Amino acid sequence: MFQQLTIIGSGLLGASLGMAVKNKGLAQTIKVWARRKETLSLCKVEDWCDYAEDDLEQSVKGSEFVIICTPVETIPNIIEKIAMVSNDGTIITDVGSVKSKICYLGDQAVLNSGVGFIGSHPMAGSENSGMGHADLNLFNGKPCIITSTEKSSRNMVEITKGFWKALNMNVYEFSPEEHDKAVAYFSHLPHLISSCLANNLEWKPKSWRKISGNGIKDCTRIAAGDPELWKQIFLMNKEPLMLALDDWENTLLKLREIIQNEDIDKILSFLEQGANFRKDL
Amino acid sequence: MFQQLTIIGSGLLGASLGMAVKNKGLAQTIKVWARRKETLSLCKVEDWCDYAEDDLEQSVKGSEFVIICTPVETIPNIIEKIAMVSNDGTIITDVGSVKSKICYLGDQAVLNSGVGFIGSHPMAGSENSGMGHADLNLFNGKPCIITSTEKSSRNMVEITKGFWKALNMNVYEFSPEEHDKAVAYFSHLPHLISSCLANNLEWKPKSWRKISGNGIKDCTRIAAGDPELWKQIFLMNKEPLMLALDDWENTLLKLREIIQNEDIDKILSFLEQGANFRKDL
């Protein structure tokens, strides 16, 4: 249990985290940083929030564990600001969906200080966003990737793992580079494809929408996600994402050719390989 | 209510249909045709099945309404066989996912007879298949497209619509050609893309699978569908599907370019258009 813990940002992940930390008794005191006045007022009346601050420096003062839950492109800047004012021994982590840049900057920011930066990626988002959708059980049973580097303190890595495990997450450790490659394939590419399908269908006759079955609804559910968040993710993970897209387009070309050639056996085996993957998930 | 109704084929759709027809009291007698001995035995002990036959001619004798629920590529052949032996006034329909070829052959098969062929496409499938997954409520609230041609009897179209409406389906009428174009975009293209994603991921490191979130699970759910069924659908609707794929690849190319160029405004508006589509579904 931490004496004091700070959550920076109170959107869907930050607010859900506050509820879960309070509920599990993982911190004596929970401080929240929020930028906007209205959000601050909303936080102040929440049971899980002990102090709400709009001053970044004040919000981390005296905390042993700080979790940055702001939009992914703002994380590097926040790390730099709080690394300088945190106490020795403080662990700073985040919830960003892209890790190489963040971990590289995190390692730089805490260099030669007693503060540690350990990247986290709790994979608990949804197509909803904002504090209004916060959910005590958001993290339950979901995967969480901890990204360690050669500069990471093993002790701090273990404490960070323990924190997410205490929220019932399934915790794995990857290097930041492997993380970014894996999520490019397993999260960002599916989002790109889903958005592309939804965008294409937006321009088709409206009368066709009434024949939407579960298939199209499932395939495009994530396309309803926050465009601002996903724009940031696509740009921050651009290189691994573009490589995954190239690779996927080769697979698509193969499927196109075997359908074009009506190669029954190859179509069947292609579909079977896909079905095998899904059944194993 | 029909005096006698025949269901040809007792897979997921055929068996669910039998249950629903019996439950709603839409037919006094339900006859089922099944090819395999084991399936015949299974049908015979079902409450909803009054007679089970392996002789196609016998199975439709005396029925006013016949629904062909066999794999889509076998439907044209079955229509030809039963059209000749059905009574005047009999309506033959089907549940096939592709309609132009079936309706063209259906019209030819009943030409100058008192029998009518009206195409149906109840969009109630799932990634499951077989009688073991049959469900009384499978059709509830799902879309069903009736495909009429200039040769269709209006009276028979209305009776067929009434039948699916009685099963609580949302019934729409399309030409076979418009149906095939619409499902190419709203059902077959999503399946192709989902299978392609699942196939591509099948070859990635197994350790990455543990980070699968809801996004990838939703996007690939339909990829677990029956490969044999989908191979048939892809081939029977090949032309509309390849046109939809060409069109979709142009959209993908656009998205790739704006990400490559880091054109923030265009990425945002692309993602917003996709989100709008999904929120409207």
Interface residues (C-beta under 8 A of the other chain):
Chain A: M123 A124 G125 S126 E127 K142 P143 I145 N170 Y172 A182 V183 Y185 F186 S187 L189 P190 H191 L192 I193 S194 S195 C196 L197 A198 N199 N200 L201 E202 K204 P205 W208 R209 K210 I211 S212 G213 N214 G215 I216 K217 D218 C219 T220 R221 I222 A223 A224 G225 P227 E228 W230 K231 F234 L235 K238 L241 M242 L245 D247 W248 E249 T251 L252 L255 R256 I259 Q260 E262 I264 I267 L268 F270 L271 E272 Q273 G274 A275 N276 F277 R278 K279 D280 L281
Chain B: M123 A124 G125 S126 E127 K142 P143 I145 N170 Y172 A182 V183 Y185 F186 S187 L189 P190 H191 L192 I193 S194 S195 C196 L197 A198 N199 N200 L201 E202 K204 P205 W208 R209 K210 I211 S212 G213 N214 G215 I216 K217 D218 C219 T220 R221 I222 A223 A224 G225 P227 E228 W230 K231 F234 L235 K238 L241 M242 L245 D247 W248 E249 T251 L252 L255 R256 I259 Q260 E262 I264 I267 L268 F270 L271 E272 Q273 G274 A275 N276 F277 R278 K279 D280 L281
